[in-house]
């Protein structure tokens, strides 16, 4: 079956690049929408670039409607950023006449996007999550006494972190340090969640990607494992691999979660295994969009964006030939990251940016984006050195 209906991928980051390359495996015509060509995905040969003034709010809706008029095919819409998810969720009634949109209800999107609401939902449904407390005002700081340090402190609204208006998660070794960090974070966001730290290195962080049909039944799962995060312990994925040996346990909890919220479309759940008892704890969901390291699934033979495409069209996905893998793929976000000791056997490192069959995203990222950053850092160091020398001579 040859695909003719196009896909519109909203976003130009590494997440979107993985989606575009995953769709290209089935030769699905793809448009990628971003605010400028200053992003890796805009340079992929597998997609047609479309400029939008913004990837959220009314400007995103206007750009999507204008593109739909040109395409005339009611494309499938795939989102890669939280801000876009909230916009599309709120304006779904306007878009569904022009796009095939598969995502949870607005109520589920809101509940799963807020860490406090998700934590309350998980506790209510009996899912294993880290012990935590919500802090909205300085009067709530006494709640910290109920937790055992070390703790991790996060803004309740992940969208603020992605927008650059709030700090990422930070770890505190003592409750005294936690109080100081919470008060500092409350200057940036209206609410904070503080969780007990789950003992274990980054290689004990796992995730389950999934695609659920419109009736809420899961169509496919993929279980993976982080090997490194950046920054370590609290950051995004640097290197990850498949985790088939843990798939049964992870997918069992994920299936139960999807049923409890009547999920629809693409999404994921992150877990961490406590090294003290081997128990998997649910950390956070990704709702209404693909995840940063989504391509590791397609590299491992589970192409979720393609599956979501056929489900959106209401067509049974065509069977794909199974190609045996001689070595297990290890997806890495940047060539600077190396496989940790103990995880190097039978792994094939796949760079997320550079591919020989699609080289321009890697050329842009490593020579232009990263190259200019290195030059800028060296220039700032040189300027500081000159300033110190001049200060010493004065």
N, C-alpha and C positions, 0 to 999 in steps of 0.2 A: 504494500500500500504506500503510495507516494504522497507525502503531506503537501498540501497546498495552502491551507489556512495559516497565516503567519502568527508569530509570537511577538509581543512587545515586552521587552525586559526593561524595567525602570531601575536605573542606577548604573553607575560606571565603575564601581569599586571591584575589588578582587572577587567578591561574592558573585557579582554580575558576570564577570569574565568566565568563571567556572560554569555558570548556567549557559552562557552563549556557546561555550565549547561542548557542553553536554548535549545541547540541542543539535549542534552541527553533526554529531555522530549519526543522527537519523535524517540529516539534510532538511531540517525544518527551517523554513525562511524566517529570519529573525531581525527585528529592529531593536536597537538599544537606545534608550532615552537618558540623556544626562545634560547637565548645565553647560558643559564645554568639552572640548576634546582633550583637556588636561586630565585624563584618566586612562588607565590601561585598556579598558573595554572598548573605548572609542576607536582603537587602532586594530581591533581584531578583523581579520578578513571574513569572519563568519557572520558578521552582522552589519546592517545599515545603520549608521549613526543618525540620531534625531536630536536636535537641540531643544531644551526646555528652559524657561527662565528660572524655574524652581522645581524641585522634586517633591514638593508638598504644597498644601493649600490650593487656593483657586487657580494659581498659575499652572500647577500640575494638571488639574482637571481640564483647563483650557487647552493645554498642549496635547493631552490624550484625545480630546474630542476633535481637535484639528487633524491629528494623525489618522484617526478613525475615518474621517471623511475622505482622506486620500486613499486609504487601503480598501474600503468597501467590503471587507470580508469578515467583520466581527472577530477580530484577533483574540487570541488567548493572552491574558495579562498575567505576568509573573513579576512579583515585587521582591526587592532585595534590601530595603531599608525600612526601619520602623516608622519614620515620619511619613513615608509614602503609604504604608499600611493604614495608618490612622486616617489619612486623607481619603483614601479609596473606600475604607470601611464606612466613613461618615457620608460619602457621596455615592454609595453603591447604586442607589436607585437611578441616578443620572447616567451612570456608566454602563449598566447591564444591558441596555439596548444596543450599545456599540461594542462592548467587549464581553468575552466569556470570563467571568470572575469567579474563582473557586476559593473561598475563604470562610472562616467561621462567622457566626453572627456578630454584629457590633458589640453586643453584651459580652460575648466570650473574648473578643479582641481586647476590650478594655480590661476585663478581669485578668487576663493572662499577661498583659503588658505592664501591669503595676505589680511590683515585687511584694507589696504588702497584701494586695488582694490575692495574688497567687499563693502566698504563704498561708493565708486564711483558708483558701479553697483546699489546698493540699492537706492541711490539718483536719478539715471537716470531712474529707473523703478518705482519711486514713492512710495517706501516702507518707512514706518515710522521708522527712526533711530535717535539715539541721535545726537545733533549738535556736530560736531567734526572738527578737523583740522589735517593735515599731517605735520610732521616736519622731515626734512631730514638733515638740517644743522642749525647752530646757527643763521643764517640769517632769518630762518623761525620762530624764537621765537616770533616775533611781532604778529603772527597769534593768539597767546594765548589771546590777548586782545579782540578777537571776542567772546570768551566763557565766560560763567557765572560760577564761582566756586560754589561748589567744582567740581573738574574734576577727571577723572580716566585716567591714562597714561599706555599705553601698547606697547610692541614691535609690529611692523607691522607683523613680521613673527613669528607666534605661534610656529613653529617648533624649534626655538632657545630656547624658554622657556622649551619645552618638553625635549630638549637635555641637559638642564642644563647650557647653555652658556649665558643665559640672565635672568634677573629678571622677576617675574610675574607682573601682573598689580598692580599698586600702586595708592592710592588716595591722592590728594592734596587739602587742604582746601582753599588755597589762590593761586592767580596767581604767586605770588613771589615764593612760595614753588614749584609750578608746574615747573617754569623755571629751578630751581635747579635740580629737579628730572629728567626733560627731558634731560638736559645737561649730567647728570650722566648716563642716559640710552643710550644716543647716543655714549658713549664710548664702549658700548657692542654690539649695533645693528646699521645698516645703516639707519633705519627709525623708527619713533615712531608715533602712533596715539593718540591724546588727545581728550577725549569725555566728554561732560557735564555729571555729575552724574545724574542718574535717581533716583528720591527720592523714598525710600521705603526699607524695610528690605529684607533679603535674601528670606523670604517666598513669596516675590513678583516676584521671578525669575521663569520663566516657560520655558518649552522646548517641542518641537514636534519631535518625532522620525518618520522616514518614510522609506518606501521601494518603489522604483519606477521601473516599468518595462522597458524593453529595448526601447520601443517606447515613453518613457517619461511619461506615465500615472501612477499615484500613485496607488499602490496596497493596502497599509494600512498605517494608522497613529496611533500614540499613543501620547497623551498629558499628560505631567506630571508637577510637581511643586517641586522646591527645598524648603526645610524647613530650612536647614542650609548649609553654605559653610565653607570650611576650606582652608586658613584663612577667617574669616568672611568678607563678602562684595566683595571680589575679587578672592576667591579661587575656588577649585573644589567642587563637591557635597559631602556633609557629610550625609545628609538625604534627601530623596525625596519620593513623593507619587503620585498616579494618580491625574489628574485634569479634570475629565469628565465635570464638570460644566463650564469650559472655553474652551472645545474642539472645539466648533463651530467657535469661533473667531480665535483661534490659527490655526486651520486647514485650514480655509478660506485663511488666509494670506500665510500659507505654500504652499497650492495648487497653489496659484498665483505665488509664488516664483519658485516652481519647473517648472512650465510652462515657465517662463521667461528665464530660463537657460537650459531647456531641460535636466533635471537631470535624472540620471540612477543609480540604486543600492541603497545601504543603506546610510543614513546620518541623520542629525538633524539640527534644528534651535533653538537658545536660544532667549528668549524674557524677558523683564522686564516690569512690569506694574507700571506706574507712579502713586503713591498714590494721587497726587494732582488732577489728572483728570481722572484716571482709564484707560488711554490709554496704549495699548501694543506697546512697541518699540522693533524692531528687533535688537539684540545685535551682534550675530555672528553665522556662520554656522559651522557644522562639516561635512567634505566632504570626501567621498570615504571610510569611515570606520564606525564602531560602536562607541558609546559614552561610557564614563566612567560608567554611571549608567544604561546602556542599559537593564540590567536584570529586572528592575522594570516593563518594558512592558510585558515580559513573565510571571512574577509573577502576573500580572493583567489580563492575558488572551490574550495578543496580542504578539505572539511569532514571532518577526520580523526576527531573524536569520533563523528560520525554513522556513518562507515564502520566504526569499531570496534564500534559498537552492532550493526550488521547481521551483521558477522562473528561476533560473540559468539553471536548467535542462530542461526548456521549458515544464514543466508539470503543470497542474492546481493543486494547493495545495489541498490535501484531507481535507475534513471537519473534524474539531476537535470538540468533544463534549464540550459543555459549562458547566463548573463546577461553580455553584454559590459560591461566596465568603462570608463567614460568617463575616469576618472582612477585612478591606482594608489593603493591604500590604504597609509597609513603609520600603524602602530599606535604610540600613545605611552602610557606608564604614568601620566603626570601632566601637567596642562596647563602646568606650568612649563617643560617641555622644548620647545624650538623646533628646527625643521629646520635642520641646518647649511648653510652656504653651499655651493652647488654641487649640492644635492639637493632643491631646492624646486620645480623645474619638473614639472608634470603629476602632483603628489602631492596626495592628499586626507588630511589629518590626521584620524584617528579616535581619540577619547579612550577609553581603556580602561575608565574608570569611568562616565562620563555618556553616556547615550543618550536621545533624546527618547521612544523607545518603551519604555524601561525606566529611568526617571530616578532611582529611589530609591537604587540603589547609589552613584551620583554625588553625590546630595544628602547621603547619609551620609558619604561619604569627604571631600568638600570642605568641608562645613559643620560636621560633627561631629568627625570624626577629625582632619583637617588644621587646622580652626579651633581646636579645643582645644589642639593642639600649639603653634600660633602664640601663643595666649593664655598658655600655660605658659612658653614661651621669653621672652616679654615680661615676665612676672611675675618670672622668675628674674633677668633683667637689671635690673629695677627694684630687686629685693632686694639685688643686688650693689652697685648705685649707692648705695642708702641705707646699706648697711654701710660703704662707703668714706667717705661723708660723716660718718657717726658716728665712724669711726676718726680722721678728720681733726680732729674737734672735741674728741676726748678728750685 
